[in-house]
Amino acid sequence: MHTHAPALIAAGIRGFDIAGLLPELRLATSEVVLLPLLTSGSDELGRAVGEAVAGGAGVVLLRQHGAVSVGADVETAANRMELAELAAYAALLSEVGGGAAEMERVRVLARALE
């Protein structure tokens, strides 16, 4: 499954290791791999995703692009993607300084994700 989930895109832009920040994510999704910036649609990107999945990744974060998740069926892949998006969102929330303007931006983002 491939998505352009906003929190995962943001986590990829920031280079967050979301599984490192939230180790429980690995239990639910298998490995989470963050790829370097590769050209969208390129053979190089396709090979890198394939290698990550062959190496045990359940979620592959595409730097500055989105994410790919895999599973034994579509439901498993979708569940992994949803959990990764929530983990990325939590990681982004942890970066917020707590000021009123930052919190309002978080509320706007949260509404957009609903």
Backbone as CSV, one residue per row, in Angstrom:
resi,resn,N_x,N_y,N_z,CA_x,CA_y,CA_z,C_x,C_y,C_z
1,MET,0.855,-1.158,0.000,0.000,0.000,0.000,0.905,1.224,0.000
2,HIS,0.550,2.209,-0.802,1.329,3.451,-0.858,0.397,4.615,-0.559
3,THR,0.830,5.494,0.345,0.029,6.677,0.670,0.921,7.910,0.742
4,HIS,0.244,9.038,0.721,0.895,10.332,0.960,0.319,10.891,2.259
5,ALA,0.377,10.093,3.309,-0.158,10.466,4.618,0.636,11.659,5.162
6,PRO,-0.040,12.731,5.576,0.658,13.972,5.920,1.671,13.864,7.053
7,ALA,1.364,13.146,8.109,2.324,13.051,9.217,3.535,12.218,8.803
8,LEU,3.327,11.193,7.979,4.458,10.399,7.503,5.326,11.207,6.541
9,ILE,4.711,12.020,5.707,5.493,12.902,4.838,6.331,13.845,5.697
10,ALA,5.705,14.454,6.692,6.427,15.386,7.566,7.555,14.674,8.315
11,ALA,7.292,13.472,8.802,8.335,12.713,9.501,9.487,12.394,8.550
12,GLY,9.162,12.094,7.298,10.194,11.832,6.305,11.001,13.072,5.977
13,ILE,10.346,14.216,5.917,11.053,15.479,5.680,12.016,15.747,6.828
14,ARG,11.547,15.505,8.046,12.376,15.747,9.232,13.403,14.647,9.469
15,GLY,13.247,13.508,8.786,14.169,12.390,8.965,13.983,11.657,10.280
16,PHE,12.756,11.654,10.802,12.487,10.995,12.076,12.585,9.480,11.946
17,ASP,13.196,8.870,12.921,13.173,7.421,13.080,11.981,7.124,13.991
18,ILE,10.782,7.006,13.400,9.581,6.889,14.233,9.577,5.611,15.046
19,ALA,10.151,4.530,14.528,10.211,3.287,15.308,11.217,3.407,16.446
20,GLY,12.263,4.212,16.243,13.212,4.449,17.321,12.608,5.292,18.429
21,LEU,11.748,6.247,18.037,11.078,7.096,19.019,9.978,6.333,19.752
22,LEU,9.328,5.421,19.053,8.220,4.643,19.616,8.459,3.163,19.315
23,PRO,9.305,2.498,20.111,9.694,1.111,19.802,8.527,0.130,19.689
24,GLU,7.409,0.415,20.335,6.258,-0.481,20.247,5.737,-0.585,18.823
25,LEU,6.031,0.432,18.005,5.578,0.419,16.619,6.121,-0.801,15.887
26,ARG,7.356,-1.179,16.185,7.955,-2.358,15.528,7.164,-3.624,15.832
27,LEU,6.612,-3.710,17.027,5.829,-4.893,17.382,4.584,-5.009,16.511
28,ALA,4.018,-3.884,16.132,2.776,-3.881,15.357,3.007,-3.853,13.850
29,THR,4.163,-3.380,13.419,4.360,-3.178,11.981,5.553,-3.934,11.406
30,SER,6.302,-4.631,12.199,7.626,-5.147,11.814,8.562,-3.958,11.716
31,GLU,9.639,-4.095,11.008,10.611,-2.997,10.911,10.027,-1.802,10.164
32,VAL,10.485,-0.626,10.536,10.151,0.610,9.826,11.469,1.160,9.299
33,VAL,11.558,1.303,7.985,12.794,1.751,7.339,12.571,3.127,6.732
34,LEU,13.515,4.036,6.986,13.503,5.369,6.380,14.523,5.373,5.252
35,LEU,14.047,5.529,4.033,14.942,5.578,2.878,15.486,6.987,2.677
36,PRO,16.627,7.089,2.030,17.128,8.424,1.664,16.246,8.998,0.553
37,LEU,16.432,10.251,0.255,15.680,10.890,-0.830,16.070,10.268,-2.159
38,LEU,15.095,9.646,-2.826,15.296,9.032,-4.138,14.207,9.557,-5.076
39,THR,14.486,9.580,-6.356,13.547,10.116,-7.327,12.273,9.290,-7.364
40,SER,11.129,9.967,-7.215,9.833,9.312,-7.239,9.645,8.568,-8.561
41,GLY,9.201,7.329,-8.480,8.947,6.523,-9.666,10.175,5.900,-10.300
42,SER,11.345,6.133,-9.726,12.586,5.628,-10.327,12.790,4.146,-10.018
43,ASP,13.581,3.486,-10.887,13.968,2.101,-10.631,14.735,2.003,-9.320
44,GLU,15.563,3.022,-9.041,16.356,3.037,-7.808,15.443,3.012,-6.578
45,LEU,14.376,3.806,-6.607,13.435,3.821,-5.487,12.725,2.476,-5.378
46,GLY,12.304,1.929,-6.503,11.644,0.624,-6.486,12.523,-0.459,-5.902
47,ARG,13.796,-0.466,-6.305,14.738,-1.454,-5.757,14.936,-1.248,-4.259
48,ALA,15.064,0.009,-3.840,15.291,0.294,-2.413,14.103,-0.164,-1.576
49,VAL,12.889,0.080,-2.051,11.693,-0.378,-1.322,11.681,-1.902,-1.285
50,GLY,11.938,-2.538,-2.413,11.965,-4.002,-2.459,12.988,-4.596,-1.511
51,GLU,14.170,-3.996,-1.454,15.209,-4.481,-0.551,14.800,-4.302,0.912
52,ALA,14.161,-3.171,1.210,13.712,-2.941,2.588,12.669,-3.968,2.997
53,VAL,11.715,-4.236,2.106,10.669,-5.222,2.404,11.279,-6.619,2.519
54,ALA,12.181,-6.963,1.609,12.842,-8.269,1.677,13.639,-8.418,2.971
55,GLY,14.119,-7.299,3.509,14.860,-7.307,4.757,13.987,-7.314,5.998
56,GLY,12.668,-7.342,5.821,11.762,-7.449,6.963,10.938,-6.222,7.283
57,ALA,11.041,-5.167,6.478,10.263,-3.956,6.761,8.780,-4.189,6.491
58,GLY,7.960,-3.715,7.417,6.515,-3.697,7.223,6.053,-2.341,6.745
59,VAL,6.868,-1.319,7.044,6.598,0.059,6.616,7.909,0.648,6.112
60,VAL,7.831,1.278,4.947,8.991,1.947,4.374,8.624,3.418,4.197
61,LEU,9.346,4.270,4.896,9.117,5.707,4.827,9.977,6.268,3.703
62,LEU,9.327,6.904,2.737,10.008,7.461,1.580,10.322,8.918,1.873
63,ARG,11.575,9.215,2.009,11.985,10.569,2.411,11.356,11.619,1.500
64,GLN,10.652,12.561,2.101,10.001,13.690,1.426,8.949,13.252,0.412
65,HIS,8.320,12.114,0.639,7.328,11.661,-0.346,6.090,11.011,0.267
66,GLY,6.239,10.023,1.103,5.103,9.277,1.638,5.602,7.998,2.265
67,ALA,4.812,6.935,2.121,5.196,5.665,2.734,4.598,4.506,1.966
68,VAL,5.206,3.345,2.161,4.718,2.083,1.626,4.590,1.131,2.807
69,SER,3.488,0.390,2.856,3.354,-0.662,3.869,2.994,-1.956,3.164
70,VAL,3.355,-3.058,3.787,3.069,-4.378,3.229,2.479,-5.259,4.312
71,GLY,1.837,-6.309,3.883,1.279,-7.274,4.811,0.787,-8.490,4.064
72,ALA,0.363,-9.492,4.797,-0.145,-10.713,4.192,-1.430,-10.453,3.412
73,ASP,-2.121,-9.370,3.749,-3.337,-8.978,3.043,-3.481,-7.460,3.127
74,VAL,-4.466,-6.936,2.414,-4.654,-5.481,2.358,-4.986,-4.916,3.730
75,GLU,-5.762,-5.628,4.508,-6.126,-5.147,5.844,-4.890,-4.983,6.733
76,THR,-3.986,-5.941,6.690,-2.756,-5.852,7.481,-1.912,-4.667,7.033
77,ALA,-1.776,-4.504,5.711,-1.004,-3.368,5.190,-1.648,-2.053,5.605
78,ALA,-2.972,-1.966,5.539,-3.680,-0.733,5.927,-3.510,-0.452,7.411
79,ASN,-3.595,-1.494,8.237,-3.413,-1.307,9.686,-2.002,-0.824,9.999
80,ARG,-1.022,-1.380,9.329,0.358,-0.943,9.541,0.536,0.523,9.141
81,MET,-0.073,0.898,8.028,0.042,2.290,7.577,-0.621,3.236,8.580
82,GLU,-1.789,2.861,9.065,-2.482,3.714,10.030,-1.668,3.866,11.315
83,LEU,-1.108,2.775,11.812,-0.291,2.846,13.024,0.961,3.688,12.800
84,ALA,1.574,3.559,11.635,2.756,4.369,11.330,2.385,5.849,11.249
85,GLU,1.237,6.157,10.650,0.795,7.558,10.565,0.558,8.129,11.962
86,LEU,-0.074,7.365,12.834,-0.314,7.831,14.203,1.003,8.013,14.961
87,ALA,1.946,7.110,14.756,3.254,7.240,15.408,3.982,8.483,14.902
88,ALA,3.916,8.731,13.601,4.547,9.928,13.033,3.901,11.182,13.596
89,TYR,2.592,11.160,13.709,1.862,12.297,14.273,2.302,12.541,15.715
90,ALA,2.432,11.473,16.506,2.884,11.612,17.891,4.295,12.177,17.945
91,ALA,5.163,11.715,17.044,6.539,12.221,17.007,6.551,13.706,16.680
92,LEU,5.701,14.106,15.754,5.624,15.526,15.399,5.082,16.358,16.556
93,LEU,4.085,15.837,17.259,3.549,16.548,18.423,4.625,16.750,19.481
94,SER,5.509,15.780,19.626,6.553,15.889,20.643,7.552,17.003,20.308
95,GLU,7.602,17.412,19.053,8.513,18.464,18.616,7.951,19.864,18.839
96,VAL,6.655,19.956,19.120,6.004,21.261,19.277,6.481,21.912,20.571
97,GLY,6.839,23.176,20.482,7.361,23.896,21.637,6.332,24.199,22.708
98,GLY,5.063,24.082,22.422,4.041,24.293,23.431,3.461,25.694,23.454
99,GLY,3.969,26.611,22.621,3.414,27.950,22.567,2.034,27.940,21.931
100,ALA,1.273,29.007,22.148,-0.102,29.078,21.644,-0.154,28.946,20.126
101,ALA,0.736,29.604,19.408,0.721,29.533,17.943,1.033,28.114,17.468
102,GLU,2.008,27.461,18.112,2.346,26.097,17.727,1.194,25.149,18.018
103,MET,0.544,25.320,19.164,-0.570,24.447,19.514,-1.736,24.643,18.553
104,GLU,-1.969,25.859,18.095,-3.037,26.088,17.115,-2.706,25.383,15.806
105,ARG,-1.439,25.414,15.395,-1.049,24.700,14.180,-1.261,23.198,14.344
106,VAL,-0.990,22.667,15.524,-1.227,21.255,15.789,-2.712,20.943,15.701
107,ARG,-3.564,21.816,16.260,-5.010,21.589,16.183,-5.481,21.589,14.741
108,VAL,-4.962,22.494,13.924,-5.328,22.549,12.509,-4.906,21.254,11.816
109,LEU,-3.676,20.797,12.094,-3.199,19.547,11.508,-4.068,18.379,11.954
110,ALA,-4.405,18.324,13.219,-5.225,17.230,13.736,-6.595,17.196,13.045
111,ARG,-7.185,18.362,12.840,-8.486,18.416,12.144,-8.333,17.930,10.708
112,ALA,-7.229,18.274,10.062,-6.992,17.856,8.683,-6.829,16.346,8.579
113,LEU,-6.301,15.719,9.630,-6.080,14.279,9.612,-7.333,13.473,9.904
114,GLU,-8.361,14.124,10.419,-9.602,13.413,10.777,-10.393,13.027,9.552
